[in-house]
């Protein structure tokens, strides 16, 4: 399965020490150069180190774009998001990892299948890889300053029986 990721799912999972879930669930993940640049600037040194290890282990890899980012993407999204969607289109990716609502909306408009950090954590809970989705969401909030609406949290927890 070909998976392309934006910065947020990678950085947030790395911040809470769960980036390994991506390798376990998806095998390998590709990123465009803009995302690589954003990841290299993460202020959290432990997260940055975990992502460098993933790159060294080659389950996370940088794939350059063949063509320029389409203007509509470049105007609507930040560099990492625009490059992520452009790379997903170029490579005919099976899945795109995105968290930001504008990028997710654009992915839907482009016919791309997507999930995000919460989808990865929900799958990990379903496979008993993490004991509590509620605890992982709390860690996202406190350690990564990730926003999850109460309604979405309730829906996610219900979907895994918590």
Secondary structure as UniProt FT lines:
FT   STRAND          3..5
FT   HELIX           7..15
FT   TURN            16..17
FT   HELIX           20..26
FT   STRAND          29..31
FT   HELIX           33..40
FT   HELIX           45..57
FT   STRAND          60..62
FT   HELIX           71..76
FT   HELIX           79..91
FT   STRAND          95..97
FT   HELIX           101..109
FT   TURN            110..111
FT   STRAND          114..115
FT   HELIX           117..126
FT   TURN            127..128
FT   HELIX           133..144
FT   HELIX           150..159
FT   TURN            160..161
//
